[in-house]
Amino acid sequence: MTDLEIMDGITEVVREALDDDTIILTPSSVAGDFAGWDSFKHIAIVVATEMRFGVKFRTAEIESLKEIGDFVALIRKKKGA
Amino acid sequence: MSVSDLWWLPENVDWSDEVRSLGGAAGWDRFVSLANCRMDFLRTERLDKLARKNFGDHPPTGLTLPIVRLAVLSSSMVSHLIPAIRVALMRRGMWAEIYTNPFGQYLQDLMDPASALHAFKPNAILFAFDARHALGKANASRDAAASDRTVEDSADHCTHVWNMARQAFACPIIQQTILPLFPALLGSNEHRLPGSPQAMTQRINQRIRQRADEAGVDILAIDARAMEDGLGNWHDPVLWHRAKIEIAPPMAPLYGDLVARIVAAQRGRSYKCLVLDLDNTLWGGVIGDDGIEGIVLGQGSSEGEAFIGFQDYAQRLSERGIILAVCSKNDETIALTPFARHPDMVLKRSSFAAFVANWSDKATNLRAIAAQINIGLDALVFADDNPFERNLVRRELPMVAVPELPEDAAFYAKCIADGGYFESVRMTAEDFSRAGQYQANAEREFARQATADLPAYLKSLEMEMRVTSFDSLGQARITQLINKTNQFNLTTRRYAERDVEAAMADKDTVTFQIRLTDKYGDNGMIAVVIAKPSSRPGELMIDTWLMSCRVLGRQVEHATLNLLVEEASKRGYRAVVGEFRPTEKNGLVRDHYAKLGFEEDGANDAGGSFWRLPVETYIPVHTHIKIGEN
């Protein structure tokens, strides 16, 4: 799975979660860039991302997710393992 | 099948487009209809958000049911579940306003008459306590007496808050059971350790049920659901540690539906009648074609056992007061034979308050069934294995519940049960005797009603028919259809595979093998035609014309005739001649040629007749079937 495919998948999740089909993510995007992406929505996005890619993040890993690039790297690592 | 996304509801392939079009002026009906599609938690939240955006704080106009004002009083984080409760009530046509207490402060809210809860004036209350809250400081070394006290304290607390709520609001109350999320300390014999949190959770749930029965409070049994769906789906410890979320967000759609079922049941809004198709729903195969020996039911085959299992489930629903009815495309006498003669049938003719087997469309028949039993259409659940029939009914009668039965009959019962259509909160003596009451007046003459207007539905199906001459690829299936089809079969001539080969090789014989696809999928080969030069010059004689009853009422026969006449014309024939040879099972097509505009042209040796159609003056019938390229 390429980083681009992972990014596309995350984008779909975020668009659905924030009800905004115009959202475009970059590796340096952070939650604060988008209206409605509060800490509560963040949980929904993390859980939906896990389901989407069939992976499970560890408690400590979730804490370390800051930028979208971190999501991508973590999913790539998990899918590659 | 994933229980978390409401697998008994139909998938909506156009979901994203439809959601995007739910702008300002979209009516309530469109929201209700989308709420009745399969959805995960993100889609649920989005639909809820759009509804709030669209209608704001003003409920939509045209509501037929009172607004639900539900207070969810909880000890942990439940905000992620609230949109799903609203959408689940929307699914049932109900607009909901929902109140949640400030985190952890439900007791203060209840006690203080000046609180926001009191200002909200709920007409329904749900108490949702997390496991740690219910158990307090559990201590595994506690003795039996001390742990008994903890269990009683927890139950007492429930009774206490119910009383407060009842005094303040005089409304129905729902109590959620405790999610059994504690890991075992002993193992299988956990119950022998009185202070074990796992064992105590189970005992508290027992006590809550007893108290609720005494107090007239209704239970939301998430402990039972966790057993059914797996605790791992319901609870994610990571999210508990992170945000005090006890119920995992992906389960929100199901959780919301469980709540809405009880709210609906408390308001008398549950379904009352299960309407069953016959072929491939109560038994495997088609009784009209396969006959009593050929249908799959019991007899030690695993598929046959699965159909028995479903009949058992329907029988038990009936015993507890759900009315049963039959709605089948069949000849009534043929449809009744398994009930009279098949040794493995669980359901009997007398199990049904209405038994409708004919060739009218099912929407019309469901209207008649509702009228005959004298209940509303919105009390019917319609179980049919055939996606065409399901979608027709959803379209024509949106108030009828139509579960998306899975392909394997082994899961029919679970589909109906997971859908929660028959959720009930009380059992009365009348419920137990209801089945009998309805059967008593079951034998009334059944009045045919006007046929529903179907062209729009047929058009929406995007049907495409592909017709080819016989070929070796289709040979086996052609032979099978020729030897199996009894009902829609004009001459019932049986041919072996080598006869089919011979027809294939003969340049003068016109052969059609016909396949039909629609937007829901490929129906496979569904009709066969063989036509040969008649002994009378200039006439093409239809030797064999048969069709699967699954595609009845879809204009396939009209489209077929169009092509046949076209072919006859190409070959220089002046007329097409058909023949009807009556059998015990093909009464369905007695008027087939008359309906297609043929003129009767003398009797045959089988007690039937010949029919003639001039080619030159034939005007092709307009259908909603596209003819595909080969």
Contacts between the chains, C-beta under 8 A, distances in Angstrom:
chain1	res1	chain2	res2	distance
A	13	B	42	7.0
A	16	B	42	4.4
A	16	B	43	6.6
A	16	B	46	6.1
A	17	B	42	5.3
A	17	B	45	7.2
A	17	B	46	7.8
A	19	B	46	5.0
A	19	B	49	5.4
A	19	B	50	7.0
A	21	B	20	6.8
A	39	B	243	7.8
A	40	B	79	6.5
A	40	B	80	7.2
A	40	B	243	7.5
A	43	B	80	7.4
A	43	B	239	6.5
A	43	B	242	7.0
A	43	B	243	5.9
A	43	B	245	6.9
A	43	B	249	6.8
A	44	B	41	7.0
A	44	B	42	6.7
A	44	B	45	7.1
A	44	B	80	6.7
A	44	B	249	5.5
A	47	B	41	8.0
A	47	B	236	7.7
A	47	B	239	7.4
A	47	B	248	7.1
A	47	B	249	5.0
A	47	B	250	6.3
A	48	B	40	7.6
A	48	B	41	7.4
A	48	B	42	5.3
A	48	B	249	7.9
A	48	B	250	7.9
A	51	B	40	7.8
A	51	B	250	6.3
A	57	B	238	7.7
A	58	B	238	7.7
A	59	B	238	5.1
A	59	B	241	6.3
A	59	B	242	7.1
A	62	B	238	7.1
A	62	B	242	6.9
